[in-house]
Amino acid sequence: MELREYWHILARRWWIPVLLTALVAVLSAWQLRPWQSPPTTYTTSFRLLIGVLPLVDADVADYDPRYYAWLTSEYLVDDFTEVVRSQLFAQGINRRLADQGIEIPAGLISGSANTGRQHRIIQLSFAWGDADQLLAIANAATAELNENAAGYFTQLGTENAVVSVLDTPSVGVVGPDLRSRLDFPLRVILAFIAGVGIVFVLAYLDTSVRRMRDLEEIGVPVIGVIPKK
C-alpha cells in the first residue's frame, strides 16, 4: 500500500484519533493535575553495622569463634531487617517522639540488607513531608538502636549481638520520579496511537465503495464516472 493510501485512510476518519486524544488528555489532566507541583518529600538514610561478639570461653581447638561470629552476623542481618520494619520498633521511636507530637507508622521505615562486601550492614531509609520532623525521626531511631538494640536482639534469640550506627542522618529532597513526569504525555501519545489503530481497523473492515480504484481492485469493470460538481 502506498503512502498516499495511508493518508487517505487517516484523512477520512481523522476525527477519531483527535477526539480520543483530547478525551484522554482532559480526563488525565483532571486526574493527575500536571500543572500542580507535587508535595515536597524529604528522605534520610543511615547505615547500621550488625555484629555478634565471639564467645570468650570457646575452645579454639575445635573451631574458630571469630569465624562463626562473622557467619552468625550475616544471618542476623536478614532477621534484623524485618525487626526494624516492625510495629515494635516503630513504637520505640514513637515513645521518643511523643513530646514533639510526631507519630510514625510502622511501614515508614524501609530496611534493606546490602550485599557484596557489606554483608553485615543494614541501610535504613525514611521519607517524610517535613524536613525538621524527619531529622527528629532519624535521630530518635538512632538513639533507639544505640540504647535498646539488645532488647530487639533478644527477640531473635541472640543476646551477644551489637549494633553500631555508621552514619549521621542527613536530610535530602526527593524529586519527582520519572513515572510521575512521563505519565501524562505517555497517556496522550498512547491515546493518539490507539486512535490511529482504530482508524486502520475500521478501514480494513469497511466494504463500501468510494473510489473507482476500489472497484478495479475487486475486478469490477468501470463503465463511467460521474464527476463532482
C-alpha positions in Angstrom: 0.0 0.0 0.0 1.4 3.4 -1.0 1.9 6.2 1.5 -0.9 8.1 -0.2 -3.3 5.3 0.7 -2.4 5.7 4.4 -3.0 9.4 4.1 -6.4 8.9 2.5 -7.4 6.4 5.3 -6.3 8.8 8.0 -7.9 11.9 6.3 -11.3 10.0 6.0 -11.6 9.4 9.8 -9.1 12.0 11.2 -11.6 12.9 14.0 -11.2 9.5 15.7 -7.6 9.9 16.9 -8.1 13.7 17.6 -11.2 13.1 19.7 -9.7 10.1 21.6 -6.5 12.1 22.3 -8.5 15.1 23.5 -10.7 12.9 25.7 -7.8 11.1 27.3 -5.9 14.4 27.8 -8.9 16.0 29.6 -9.5 13.0 31.8 -5.8 12.6 32.6 -5.5 16.3 33.4 -8.4 16.1 35.7 -7.0 13.0 37.4 -3.3 13.9 37.5 -3.4 17.7 37.6 0.1 18.0 35.9 0.0 21.8 36.4 0.2 21.4 40.2 3.6 20.8 41.8 3.8 17.6 43.8 4.2 17.9 47.5 7.8 18.1 48.6 9.1 14.9 50.1 12.3 14.6 52.2 14.4 11.5 52.7 17.2 10.4 55.0 19.1 7.2 55.4 21.9 5.8 57.6 23.8 2.5 57.9 24.0 0.1 60.7 26.7 -2.4 61.3 25.4 -5.7 62.9 27.8 -7.9 64.7 27.9 -10.8 67.1 30.7 -11.0 69.7 32.6 -14.2 69.7 32.4 -16.4 72.8 35.2 -15.7 75.2 35.5 -19.1 76.8 35.2 -21.0 73.5 37.6 -23.8 72.7 39.6 -22.5 69.8 41.0 -26.0 69.2 37.5 -27.1 68.0 36.5 -24.1 65.9 37.4 -20.5 65.3 34.9 -18.4 67.3 35.6 -15.3 65.2 34.6 -17.1 62.0 31.3 -18.3 63.5 30.6 -14.9 65.0 31.0 -13.4 61.5 28.8 -16.0 59.9 26.1 -15.6 62.5 26.2 -11.8 61.9 25.4 -12.3 58.2 22.3 -14.4 59.0 21.3 -12.0 61.7 21.2 -9.1 59.2 18.3 -10.7 57.4 16.2 -11.1 60.6 17.0 -7.7 62.0 15.9 -6.1 58.7 12.4 -7.3 59.5 12.7 -6.2 63.1 13.3 -2.6 62.1 10.2 -2.7 59.9 8.0 -4.0 62.7 5.4 -2.2 64.8 7.6 -2.9 67.9 10.5 -0.7 66.5 8.0 2.0 65.4 6.5 2.1 68.9 10.0 2.5 70.4 10.6 5.5 68.1 7.2 7.0 68.8 7.8 6.9 72.5 10.9 9.1 71.9 8.9 11.5 69.7 5.8 11.7 71.9 6.8 15.1 73.4 7.3 16.5 69.9 3.8 15.5 68.7 5.2 13.2 65.9 3.9 9.7 65.3 5.2 7.4 62.6 3.6 4.3 61.1 5.4 1.0 61.1 5.6 1.0 57.3 7.6 4.2 57.2 10.9 2.5 57.9 12.4 0.7 54.9 15.2 -1.7 55.8 17.4 -3.4 53.2 20.4 -5.6 53.7 23.3 -4.7 51.4 25.1 -7.4 49.5 28.6 -7.7 48.2 31.3 -6.8 50.7 28.9 -5.2 53.2 27.3 -8.4 54.4 26.7 -7.1 57.9 25.4 -3.7 57.0 21.7 -2.6 57.0 20.7 0.7 55.5 17.6 2.3 57.0 15.7 5.0 55.0 12.9 7.3 56.0 10.6 9.5 53.9 8.6 12.3 55.3 6.9 15.6 54.3 8.6 17.8 56.9 12.4 18.1 57.0 12.6 19.0 60.7 10.3 16.2 61.7 12.2 13.8 59.5 15.5 14.7 61.2 13.9 14.2 64.6 12.6 10.8 63.5 16.0 9.7 62.2 17.7 10.9 65.5 15.1 9.0 67.5 15.7 5.8 65.5 19.4 6.2 66.0 19.0 6.7 69.8 16.6 3.7 70.0 19.1 1.4 68.3 22.0 2.7 70.3 20.2 2.3 73.7 17.8 -0.6 73.2 19.3 -2.8 70.5 19.9 -5.6 73.0 16.1 -5.9 73.6 15.5 -6.3 69.9 18.2 -8.9 69.5 16.7 -10.8 72.4 13.5 -11.2 70.3 15.7 -13.0 67.8 17.3 -15.3 70.3 20.7 -13.6 70.1 22.0 -12.0 73.2 25.6 -11.2 72.4 24.9 -9.1 69.3 25.8 -5.4 68.9 24.7 -2.7 66.5 26.8 0.3 65.5 25.5 3.4 63.7 27.9 4.2 60.9 26.4 7.4 59.5 25.0 10.6 60.9 21.5 11.1 59.5 21.2 13.9 56.9 18.1 15.1 55.1 17.7 15.5 51.4 14.9 16.4 49.0 13.3 13.7 46.8 12.5 15.0 43.4 9.5 13.7 41.3 10.1 10.3 39.9 10.3 9.5 36.2 6.9 7.9 36.1 5.1 10.9 37.5 6.8 13.2 34.9 6.0 11.0 32.0 2.6 9.7 33.0 0.6 12.5 31.3 2.4 12.7 28.0 2.6 8.9 27.7 -1.2 8.7 28.1 -1.8 11.3 25.4 0.7 9.6 23.0 -0.8 6.2 23.6 -4.3 7.6 23.1 -3.3 9.0 19.7 -1.6 5.8 18.6 -4.7 3.9 19.7 -6.9 6.3 17.7 -4.8 5.7 14.6 -5.0 2.0 15.1 -8.8 2.2 15.3 -8.9 4.2 12.0 -6.9 1.5 10.2 -9.1 -1.3 11.7 -12.2 0.4 10.5 -10.7 0.9 7.1 -9.9 -2.8 6.9 -13.4 -3.8 7.9 -15.1 -1.2 5.6 -16.5 -2.8 2.4 -18.1 0.3 0.9 -17.0 1.6 -2.4 -15.8 5.2 -2.5 -13.5 5.4 -5.5 -13.0 3.9 -8.9 -9.9 2.1 -7.7 -12.0 0.2 -5.1 -14.0 -1.4 -7.9 -10.9 -2.1 -10.0 -9.2 -3.9 -7.1 -12.1 -6.4 -6.8 -12.3 -7.0 -10.6 -15.4 -5.0 -11.4 -15.2 -3.1 -14.7 -15.9 0.6 -14.5 -18.2 1.9 -17.3 -18.2 5.5 -16.4 -17.6 8.1 -13.7 -19.8 10.9 -12.6 -17.6 13.9 -11.9 -18.0 16.0 -8.8 -19.7 19.4 -9.4 
